[in-house]
Amino acid sequence: MRNLGILVVGTVGLWLLVMVPARLVWGDRVILQSGVAAILCLVPMALTMVWCGLAQGGSPEMQLAAVMGGTAFRMLLVVGVAVVLFKTVEPLSDPGFMIWVVLFYLGTLTMEILLVLRQRAAASRSQSS
């Protein structure tokens, strides 16, 4: 659960870090576009992180299914919903929205990888002690 909180805080921090200067350059529309993109990437990322955390103590097959299934779930959900929003919601029909989606997808993915690596390192340290 701690990692989930770090992921949420990190995503909000990333959003603020990139949205504030982008708003000065491109105006208020980036607030909505970047916010939707951040939430769109955060929700499936959080769900897959919980799924992988639950599978961590299970069999190797269960862990592999969580990692591979989580990756497919996350990617399909983010891309699918982003395309639907891009095609149907007027303020999000700007190509800039898709750039925001890519930015936040890569940002949240990086955060998740770092958190998982940190968690595994801590677990291996505690086992070797």
DSSP file (Angstrom, degrees, kcal/mol; ACC not computed):
  #  RESIDUE AA STRUCTURE BP1 BP2  ACC     N-H-->O    O-->H-N    N-H-->O    O-->H-N    TCO  KAPPA ALPHA  PHI   PSI    X-CA   Y-CA   Z-CA
    1    1 A M     >        0   0    0      0, 0.0     4,-2.0     0, 0.0     5,-0.2   0.000 360.0 360.0 360.0 -31.6    0.0    0.0    0.0
    2    2 A R  H  >  +     0   0    0      1,-0.2     4,-2.3     2,-0.2     5,-0.2   0.926 360.0  50.6 -62.3 -43.3    2.9    2.3    0.6
    3    3 A N  H  > S+     0   0    0      1,-0.2     4,-2.4     2,-0.2    -1,-0.2   0.862 106.8  55.1 -62.7 -35.1    4.1    1.9   -3.0
    4    4 A L  H  > S+     0   0    0      2,-0.2     4,-2.2     1,-0.2    -1,-0.2   0.914 108.5  47.9 -64.2 -42.3    0.6    2.7   -4.2
    5    5 A G  H  X S+     0   0    0     -4,-2.0     4,-2.8     2,-0.2     5,-0.2   0.897 110.9  51.0 -63.5 -40.9    0.6    6.0   -2.2
    6    6 A I  H  X S+     0   0    0     -4,-2.3     4,-2.8     1,-0.2    -2,-0.2   0.897 109.2  51.8 -63.4 -39.5    4.1    6.8   -3.6
    7    7 A L  H  X S+     0   0    0     -4,-2.4     4,-2.2     2,-0.2    -2,-0.2   0.917 111.9  45.9 -62.6 -43.7    2.8    6.1   -7.1
    8    8 A V  H  X S+     0   0    0     -4,-2.2     4,-2.4     2,-0.2     5,-0.2   0.949 115.7  44.9 -64.7 -49.1   -0.2    8.5   -6.6
    9    9 A V  H  X S+     0   0    0     -4,-2.8     4,-2.6     1,-0.2    -2,-0.2   0.900 113.6  51.3 -63.2 -40.2    1.9   11.2   -5.1
   10   10 A G  H  X S+     0   0    0     -4,-2.8     4,-2.6    -5,-0.2    -1,-0.2   0.887 110.1  48.9 -63.6 -39.4    4.6   10.8   -7.8
   11   11 A T  H  X S+     0   0    0     -4,-2.2     4,-2.6     2,-0.2    -2,-0.2   0.909 112.3  47.4 -68.0 -41.8    2.0   11.0  -10.6
   12   12 A V  H  X S+     0   0    0     -4,-2.4     4,-2.6     2,-0.2    -2,-0.2   0.915 113.0  50.0 -63.8 -41.9    0.4   14.2   -9.1
   13   13 A G  H  X S+     0   0    0     -4,-2.6     4,-2.5    -5,-0.2    -2,-0.2   0.914 111.1  48.2 -61.9 -43.3    4.0   15.6   -8.7
   14   14 A L  H  X S+     0   0    0     -4,-2.6     4,-2.1     2,-0.2     5,-0.3   0.911 110.6  52.5 -62.2 -42.1    4.8   14.8  -12.3
   15   15 A W  H  X S+     0   0    0     -4,-2.6     4,-2.8     1,-0.2     5,-0.3   0.940 112.6  43.6 -60.1 -47.6    1.5   16.4  -13.4
   16   16 A L  H  X S+     0   0    0     -4,-2.6     4,-1.6     1,-0.2    -1,-0.2   0.901 111.3  55.7 -64.0 -40.1    2.2   19.6  -11.5
   17   17 A L  H  < S+     0   0    0     -4,-2.5    -1,-0.2    -5,-0.2    -2,-0.2   0.874 120.9  27.3 -61.7 -39.3    5.8   19.6  -12.8
   18   18 A V  H  X S+     0   0    0     -4,-2.1     4,-1.5    -5,-0.1    -2,-0.2   0.771 117.5  57.2 -96.3 -27.9    4.9   19.5  -16.4
   19   19 A M  H  X S+     0   0    0     -4,-2.8     4,-2.8    -5,-0.3     5,-0.2   0.905  99.1  57.7 -72.2 -41.1    1.5   21.1  -16.4
   20   20 A V  H  X S+     0   0    0     -4,-1.6     4,-1.4    -5,-0.3    -1,-0.2   0.944 113.0  37.6 -60.2 -51.8    2.4   24.4  -14.9
   21   21 A P  H  > S+     0   0    0      0, 0.0     4,-1.3     0, 0.0    -1,-0.2   0.889 116.2  54.1 -67.1 -34.7    5.0   25.4  -17.5
   22   22 A A  H  X S+     0   0    0     -4,-1.5     4,-3.5     1,-0.2     5,-0.4   0.876 104.7  55.0 -65.4 -35.5    2.9   23.9  -20.3
   23   23 A R  H  X S+     0   0    0     -4,-2.8     4,-1.7     1,-0.2    -1,-0.2   0.876 104.8  53.4 -63.6 -37.4    0.0   26.0  -19.2
   24   24 A L  H  < S+     0   0    0     -4,-1.4    -1,-0.2    -5,-0.2    -2,-0.2   0.843 118.6  35.7 -65.6 -32.0    2.1   29.2  -19.5
   25   25 A V  H  < S+     0   0    0     -4,-1.3    -2,-0.2     2,-0.1    -1,-0.2   0.915 132.8  21.9 -87.0 -47.8    3.0   28.2  -23.1
   26   26 A W  H  < S-     0   0    0     -4,-3.5     3,-0.4     1,-0.3    -3,-0.2   0.464 102.6-124.2-107.9  -2.8   -0.2   26.6  -24.4
   27   27 A G    ><  -     0   0    0     -4,-1.7     3,-1.2    -5,-0.4    -1,-0.3  -0.337  48.7 -38.7  93.4-173.2   -3.0   28.0  -22.2
   28   28 A D  T >> S+     0   0    0      1,-0.3     3,-1.7     2,-0.2     4,-0.8   0.692 115.2  78.4 -67.6 -22.2   -5.6   26.5  -20.0
   29   29 A R  H 3> S+     0   0    0     -3,-0.4     4,-2.1     1,-0.3    -1,-0.3   0.795  84.8  64.4 -61.6 -25.8   -6.6   23.6  -22.2
   30   30 A V  H <> S+     0   0    0     -3,-1.2     4,-2.5     1,-0.2     5,-0.4   0.737  90.3  66.3 -71.0 -19.9   -3.5   21.7  -21.1
   31   31 A I  H <> S+     0   0    0     -3,-1.7     4,-2.0    -4,-0.2    -1,-0.2   0.963 108.9  36.8 -63.0 -50.0   -4.9   21.5  -17.5
   32   32 A L  H  X S+     0   0    0     -4,-0.8     4,-2.8     2,-0.2     5,-0.3   0.944 119.5  48.3 -66.3 -48.8   -7.8   19.3  -18.7
   33   33 A Q  H  X S+     0   0    0     -4,-2.1     4,-2.1     1,-0.2    -2,-0.2   0.929 116.7  41.1 -61.2 -47.2   -5.8   17.3  -21.2
   34   34 A S  H  X S+     0   0    0     -4,-2.5     4,-2.5     2,-0.2    -1,-0.2   0.878 114.8  52.2 -70.6 -36.3   -2.9   16.6  -18.9
   35   35 A G  H  X S+     0   0    0     -4,-2.0     4,-2.3    -5,-0.4     5,-0.2   0.923 111.4  45.6 -65.2 -44.5   -5.2   15.9  -15.9
   36   36 A V  H  X S+     0   0    0     -4,-2.8     4,-2.9     1,-0.2    -2,-0.2   0.923 113.7  50.2 -64.1 -43.0   -7.2   13.3  -17.9
   37   37 A A  H  X S+     0   0    0     -4,-2.1     4,-1.8    -5,-0.3    -2,-0.2   0.902 110.2  50.3 -61.9 -41.1   -4.1   11.7  -19.2
   38   38 A A  H  X S+     0   0    0     -4,-2.5     4,-2.4     2,-0.2    -2,-0.2   0.936 114.8  42.4 -63.3 -46.6   -2.6   11.5  -15.7
   39   39 A I  H  X S+     0   0    0     -4,-2.3     4,-2.2     1,-0.2    -2,-0.2   0.904 111.1  56.5 -66.3 -41.3   -5.7    9.9  -14.3
   40   40 A L  H  < S+     0   0    0     -4,-2.9    -1,-0.2    -5,-0.2    -2,-0.2   0.849 115.6  37.1 -59.7 -35.5   -6.1    7.6  -17.3
   41   41 A C  H  X S+     0   0    0     -4,-1.8     4,-1.3    -5,-0.2    -1,-0.2   0.807 114.4  55.4 -86.0 -32.1   -2.6    6.2  -16.8
   42   42 A L  H  X S+     0   0    0     -4,-2.4     4,-2.8    -5,-0.2     5,-0.2   0.908 100.6  56.6 -69.7 -42.9   -2.6    6.2  -13.0
   43   43 A V  H  X S+     0   0    0     -4,-2.2     4,-2.2     1,-0.2     5,-0.2   0.948 112.2  38.3 -61.8 -53.8   -5.7    4.1  -12.5
   44   44 A P  H  > S+     0   0    0      0, 0.0     4,-2.4     0, 0.0    -1,-0.2   0.860 115.6  55.2 -66.8 -30.0   -4.7    1.0  -14.5
   45   45 A M  H  X S+     0   0    0     -4,-1.3     4,-2.0     2,-0.2    -2,-0.2   0.925 109.2  46.8 -64.4 -43.5   -1.1    1.4  -13.2
   46   46 A A  H  X S+     0   0    0     -4,-2.8     4,-2.2     2,-0.2    -1,-0.2   0.905 111.9  51.0 -64.6 -41.5   -2.4    1.3   -9.6
   47   47 A L  H  X S+     0   0    0     -4,-2.2     4,-2.4    -5,-0.2    -2,-0.2   0.911 111.6  46.4 -63.8 -42.2   -4.6   -1.7  -10.4
   48   48 A T  H  X S+     0   0    0     -4,-2.4     4,-2.7     2,-0.2    -1,-0.2   0.848 110.0  54.6 -70.0 -32.0   -1.7   -3.7  -11.9
   49   49 A M  H  X S+     0   0    0     -4,-2.0     4,-2.0     2,-0.2    -2,-0.2   0.914 110.5  45.7 -66.4 -40.8    0.6   -2.7   -9.0
   50   50 A V  H  X S+     0   0    0     -4,-2.2     4,-2.3     2,-0.2    -2,-0.2   0.919 112.9  51.0 -64.9 -43.5   -2.0   -4.1   -6.5
   51   51 A W  H  X S+     0   0    0     -4,-2.4     4,-1.8     1,-0.2    -2,-0.2   0.927 112.0  46.1 -60.2 -46.8   -2.4   -7.3   -8.7
   52   52 A C  H  X S+     0   0    0     -4,-2.7     4,-0.9     1,-0.2    -1,-0.2   0.863 110.7  53.9 -65.7 -35.7    1.4   -7.8   -8.8
   53   53 A G  H  < S+     0   0    0     -4,-2.0     4,-0.4     1,-0.2     3,-0.3   0.887 109.2  47.8 -65.0 -39.0    1.6   -7.3   -5.1
   54   54 A L  H  < S+     0   0    0     -4,-2.3     3,-0.4     1,-0.2    -1,-0.2   0.845 113.5  48.0 -69.1 -33.2   -1.0   -9.9   -4.4
   55   55 A A  H >< S+     0   0    0     -4,-1.8     3,-1.7     1,-0.2    -1,-0.2   0.608  87.4  90.5 -81.8 -11.8    0.7  -12.3   -6.7
   56   56 A Q  T 3< S+     0   0    0     -4,-0.9    -1,-0.2    -3,-0.3    -2,-0.1   0.845  90.5  41.9 -57.7 -39.0    4.2  -11.7   -5.2
   57   57 A G  T 3  S+     0   0    0     -3,-0.4    -1,-0.3    -4,-0.4    -2,-0.1   0.486 105.1  87.4 -86.4  -2.1    3.8  -14.5   -2.6
   58   58 A G  S <  S-     0   0    0     -3,-1.7    -3,-0.1     1,-0.2     5,-0.0   0.020  90.6 -58.0 -86.9-166.8    2.3  -16.9   -5.1
   59   59 A S     >  -     0   0    0      1,-0.1     4,-2.2     4,-0.0    -1,-0.2  -0.233  50.6-108.8 -68.5 160.4    3.6  -19.4   -7.5
   60   60 A P  H  > S+     0   0    0      0, 0.0     4,-2.5     0, 0.0     5,-0.2   0.860 121.4  54.5 -59.0 -34.5    6.0  -18.4  -10.3
   61   61 A E  H  > S+     0   0    0      2,-0.2     4,-2.5     1,-0.2     5,-0.2   0.898 107.6  49.4 -65.5 -39.5    3.2  -19.0  -12.8
   62   62 A M  H  > S+     0   0    0      2,-0.2     4,-2.0     1,-0.2    -1,-0.2   0.895 111.5  49.0 -65.8 -40.1    0.9  -16.7  -10.8
   63   63 A Q  H  X S+     0   0    0     -4,-2.2     4,-2.4     2,-0.2    -2,-0.2   0.915 111.8  48.5 -65.7 -43.1    3.6  -14.0  -10.7
   64   64 A L  H  X S+     0   0    0     -4,-2.5     4,-3.0     1,-0.2     5,-0.4   0.909 110.6  51.3 -63.4 -42.4    4.3  -14.3  -14.5
   65   65 A A  H  X S+     0   0    0     -4,-2.5     4,-2.6     1,-0.2     5,-0.4   0.892 110.3  49.5 -61.8 -39.4    0.5  -14.1  -15.2
   66   66 A A  H  X S+     0   0    0     -4,-2.0     4,-2.2     3,-0.2    -2,-0.2   0.922 114.6  43.8 -66.2 -43.6    0.3  -10.9  -13.1
   67   67 A V  H  X S+     0   0    0     -4,-2.4     4,-2.1     2,-0.2    -2,-0.2   0.962 121.8  37.2 -67.4 -50.7    3.2   -9.2  -14.8
   68   68 A M  H  X S+     0   0    0     -4,-3.0     4,-2.3     2,-0.2     5,-0.2   0.925 121.0  45.7 -69.5 -43.9    2.2  -10.2  -18.3
   69   69 A G  H  X S+     0   0    0     -4,-2.6     4,-3.0    -5,-0.4     5,-0.2   0.896 112.6  51.6 -65.0 -39.8   -1.5   -9.8  -17.8
   70   70 A G  H  X S+     0   0    0     -4,-2.2     4,-2.7    -5,-0.4     5,-0.2   0.894 109.5  50.0 -63.7 -39.9   -1.0   -6.5  -16.0
   71   71 A T  H  X S+     0   0    0     -4,-2.1     4,-2.4    -5,-0.2     5,-0.2   0.942 114.8  43.0 -63.2 -48.0    1.1   -5.2  -18.8
   72   72 A A  H  X S+     0   0    0     -4,-2.3     4,-2.7     2,-0.2     5,-0.3   0.925 115.5  49.4 -64.4 -44.8   -1.5   -6.1  -21.4
   73   73 A F  H  X S+     0   0    0     -4,-3.0     4,-2.5    -5,-0.2     5,-0.3   0.938 113.3  46.4 -58.5 -48.9   -4.3   -4.8  -19.3
   74   74 A R  H  X S+     0   0    0     -4,-2.7     4,-2.5    -5,-0.2     5,-0.3   0.937 115.7  44.3 -61.4 -49.1   -2.6   -1.5  -18.7
   75   75 A M  H  X S+     0   0    0     -4,-2.4     4,-2.6    -5,-0.2     5,-0.3   0.938 116.0  45.4 -65.5 -47.4   -1.6   -0.9  -22.3
   76   76 A L  H  X S+     0   0    0     -4,-2.7     4,-2.6    -5,-0.2     5,-0.3   0.902 115.1  47.9 -64.3 -40.8   -4.9   -1.9  -23.8
   77   77 A L  H  X S+     0   0    0     -4,-2.5     4,-2.6    -5,-0.3     5,-0.3   0.946 115.0  44.0 -66.0 -47.7   -7.0    0.1  -21.3
   78   78 A V  H  X S+     0   0    0     -4,-2.5     4,-2.3    -5,-0.3     5,-0.2   0.951 119.1  42.1 -63.3 -49.6   -4.9    3.2  -21.6
   79   79 A V  H  X S+     0   0    0     -4,-2.6     4,-2.4    -5,-0.3     5,-0.2   0.931 116.6  48.5 -65.2 -44.9   -4.7    3.1  -25.4
   80   80 A G  H  X S+     0   0    0     -4,-2.6     4,-2.2    -5,-0.3    -2,-0.2   0.942 115.7  41.6 -61.9 -49.2   -8.3    2.1  -25.9
   81   81 A V  H  X S+     0   0    0     -4,-2.6     4,-2.8    -5,-0.3     5,-0.2   0.890 113.5  54.3 -67.5 -37.9   -9.8    4.8  -23.6
   82   82 A A  H  X S+     0   0    0     -4,-2.3     4,-2.6    -5,-0.3    -1,-0.2   0.917 109.9  46.8 -62.1 -42.6   -7.4    7.4  -24.9
   83   83 A V  H  X S+     0   0    0     -4,-2.4     4,-2.2     2,-0.2    -1,-0.2   0.919 112.6  49.4 -66.2 -42.9   -8.5    6.8  -28.5
   84   84 A V  H  X S+     0   0    0     -4,-2.2     4,-1.8    -5,-0.2     5,-0.3   0.932 114.0  45.6 -61.8 -45.2  -12.2    6.8  -27.5
   85   85 A L  H  X S+     0   0    0     -4,-2.8     4,-2.5     1,-0.2     7,-0.3   0.906 111.7  52.5 -63.6 -40.9  -11.8   10.1  -25.6
   86   86 A F  H  < S+     0   0    0     -4,-2.6    -1,-0.2    -5,-0.2    -2,-0.2   0.877 115.2  41.5 -61.6 -38.7   -9.8   11.6  -28.5
   87   87 A K  H  < S+     0   0    0     -4,-2.2    -1,-0.2    -5,-0.2    -2,-0.2   0.742 127.0  28.5 -82.2 -23.9  -12.5   10.7  -31.0
   88   88 A T  H  < S+     0   0    0     -4,-1.8     2,-0.6    -5,-0.2    -2,-0.2   0.689 102.5  71.5-116.0 -21.1  -15.5   11.6  -28.9
   89   89 A V    ><  -     0   0    0     -4,-2.5     3,-1.3    -5,-0.3     4,-0.3  -0.884  65.8-149.1-107.5 116.4  -14.7   14.4  -26.5
   90   90 A E  G >  S+     0   0    0     -2,-0.6     3,-1.7     1,-0.3    -1,-0.2   0.871  94.0  49.3 -52.0 -51.3  -14.1   17.8  -28.1
   91   91 A P  G 3  S+     0   0    0      0, 0.0     3,-0.3     0, 0.0    -1,-0.3   0.726 114.6  47.8 -65.7 -16.9  -11.5   19.3  -25.7
   92   92 A L  G <  S+     0   0    0     -3,-1.3    -2,-0.2    -7,-0.3     6,-0.1   0.324  84.5  90.8-103.2   7.3   -9.5   16.1  -25.9
   93   93 A S    <   +     0   0    0     -3,-1.7    -1,-0.2    -4,-0.3    -3,-0.1   0.416  61.6 105.8 -83.9   3.4   -9.6   15.8  -29.7
   94   94 A D  S >> S-     0   0    0     -3,-0.3     3,-2.1    -4,-0.1     4,-0.6  -0.653  79.4-127.9 -79.1 135.7   -6.3   17.8  -29.9
   95   95 A P  H 3> S+     0   0    0      0, 0.0     4,-1.4     0, 0.0     3,-0.5   0.762 105.9  73.5 -56.7 -23.0   -3.3   15.7  -30.8
   96   96 A G  H 3> S+     0   0    0      1,-0.2     4,-2.1     2,-0.2     5,-0.1   0.822  86.7  62.8 -59.0 -31.0   -1.6   17.3  -27.8
   97   97 A F  H <> S+     0   0    0     -3,-2.1     4,-2.2     1,-0.2    -1,-0.2   0.914 101.3  50.0 -60.5 -42.8   -3.8   15.1  -25.6
   98   98 A M  H  X S+     0   0    0     -4,-0.6     4,-2.2    -3,-0.5    -1,-0.2   0.843 107.8  53.9 -67.0 -32.1   -2.2   11.9  -27.1
   99   99 A I  H  X S+     0   0    0     -4,-1.4     4,-2.6     2,-0.2    -1,-0.2   0.909 107.9  50.4 -65.7 -41.1    1.2   13.4  -26.3
  100  100 A W  H  X S+     0   0    0     -4,-2.1     4,-2.7     2,-0.2     5,-0.3   0.904 108.3  52.9 -61.3 -41.0    0.1   13.9  -22.7
  101  101 A V  H  X S+     0   0    0     -4,-2.2     4,-2.5     2,-0.2    -2,-0.2   0.932 110.8  46.3 -61.0 -45.9   -1.1   10.2  -22.6
  102  102 A V  H  X S+     0   0    0     -4,-2.2     4,-2.5     2,-0.2     5,-0.3   0.925 112.5  51.0 -62.8 -44.1    2.3    9.0  -23.8
  103  103 A L  H  X S+     0   0    0     -4,-2.6     4,-2.2     1,-0.2    -2,-0.2   0.935 115.2  40.8 -59.6 -48.0    4.2   11.2  -21.4
  104  104 A F  H  X S+     0   0    0     -4,-2.7     4,-2.8     2,-0.2     5,-0.3   0.829 112.1  55.9 -74.3 -30.9    2.2   10.0  -18.4
  105  105 A Y  H  X S+     0   0    0     -4,-2.5     4,-2.2    -5,-0.3    -2,-0.2   0.960 113.3  41.2 -62.1 -49.1    2.2    6.4  -19.5
  106  106 A L  H  X S+     0   0    0     -4,-2.5     4,-2.2    -5,-0.2    -2,-0.2   0.885 116.0  51.0 -66.2 -37.9    6.0    6.4  -19.6
  107  107 A G  H  X S+     0   0    0     -4,-2.2     4,-2.1    -5,-0.3    -2,-0.2   0.930 113.4  42.7 -65.9 -46.1    6.2    8.4  -16.4
  108  108 A T  H  X S+     0   0    0     -4,-2.8     4,-2.5     2,-0.2    -2,-0.2   0.867 113.3  53.5 -70.2 -34.6    3.9    6.2  -14.4
  109  109 A L  H  X S+     0   0    0     -4,-2.2     4,-2.5    -5,-0.3    -2,-0.2   0.916 108.8  49.5 -64.0 -42.4    5.6    3.1  -15.9
  110  110 A T  H  X S+     0   0    0     -4,-2.2     4,-2.4     2,-0.2    -2,-0.2   0.920 111.2  49.4 -61.6 -44.1    9.0    4.4  -14.8
  111  111 A M  H  X S+     0   0    0     -4,-2.1     4,-2.4     1,-0.2    -2,-0.2   0.918 110.9  49.8 -61.8 -43.1    7.7    5.0  -11.3
  112  112 A E  H  X S+     0   0    0     -4,-2.5     4,-2.6     2,-0.2     5,-0.2   0.925 110.5  49.5 -62.9 -44.0    6.2    1.6  -11.1
  113  113 A I  H  X S+     0   0    0     -4,-2.5     4,-2.7     1,-0.2     5,-0.2   0.928 111.8  48.6 -61.3 -45.4    9.4   -0.1  -12.2
  114  114 A L  H  X S+     0   0    0     -4,-2.4     4,-2.3     1,-0.2    -1,-0.2   0.900 112.4  48.6 -62.1 -40.6   11.5    1.9   -9.7
  115  115 A L  H  X S+     0   0    0     -4,-2.4     4,-2.3     2,-0.2    -2,-0.2   0.903 112.3  47.9 -67.0 -40.7    9.1    1.0   -6.9
  116  116 A V  H  X S+     0   0    0     -4,-2.6     4,-2.6     2,-0.2    -2,-0.2   0.919 112.3  49.2 -66.2 -43.1    9.1   -2.7   -7.8
  117  117 A L  H  X S+     0   0    0     -4,-2.7     4,-2.3    -5,-0.2    -2,-0.2   0.907 112.1  48.8 -62.6 -40.9   12.9   -2.8   -8.0
  118  118 A R  H  X S+     0   0    0     -4,-2.3     4,-2.1    -5,-0.2    -1,-0.2   0.902 111.8  49.2 -64.3 -40.7   13.2   -1.1   -4.7
  119  119 A Q  H  X S+     0   0    0     -4,-2.3     4,-2.1     2,-0.2    -2,-0.2   0.902 111.9  48.0 -66.1 -41.5   10.7   -3.5   -3.1
  120  120 A R  H  X S+     0   0    0     -4,-2.6     4,-2.5     2,-0.2    -2,-0.2   0.894 110.6  51.6 -67.3 -39.2   12.6   -6.5   -4.5
  121  121 A A  H  X S+     0   0    0     -4,-2.3     4,-2.1     1,-0.2    -2,-0.2   0.912 110.7  48.3 -63.5 -41.7   15.9   -5.2   -3.3
  122  122 A A  H  X S+     0   0    0     -4,-2.1     4,-2.1     1,-0.2    -1,-0.2   0.892 111.7  50.2 -64.9 -39.5   14.5   -4.7    0.2
  123  123 A A  H  X S+     0   0    0     -4,-2.1     4,-1.7     1,-0.2    -2,-0.2   0.894 110.9  47.9 -66.6 -39.3   13.1   -8.2    0.2
  124  124 A S  H  X S+     0   0    0     -4,-2.5     4,-1.7     2,-0.2    -1,-0.2   0.854 110.7  52.3 -71.2 -33.0   16.4   -9.7   -0.9
  125  125 A R  H  X S+     0   0    0     -4,-2.1     4,-0.9     1,-0.2    -2,-0.2   0.907 110.1  48.2 -65.7 -41.2   18.2   -7.8    1.8
  126  126 A S  H  < S+     0   0    0     -4,-2.1    -2,-0.2     1,-0.2    -1,-0.2   0.829 111.4  50.4 -71.1 -30.4   15.8   -9.0    4.5
  127  127 A Q  H  < S+     0   0    0     -4,-1.7    -1,-0.2     1,-0.2    -2,-0.2   0.844 109.9  49.9 -73.8 -33.1   16.2  -12.6    3.3
  128  128 A S  H  <        0   0    0     -4,-1.7    -1,-0.2     1,-0.2    -2,-0.2   0.655 360.0 360.0 -80.4 -14.0   20.0  -12.5    3.3
  129  129 A S     <        0   0    0     -4,-0.9    -1,-0.2    -5,-0.1    -2,-0.1   0.468 360.0 360.0 -79.6 360.0   20.1  -11.1    6.8
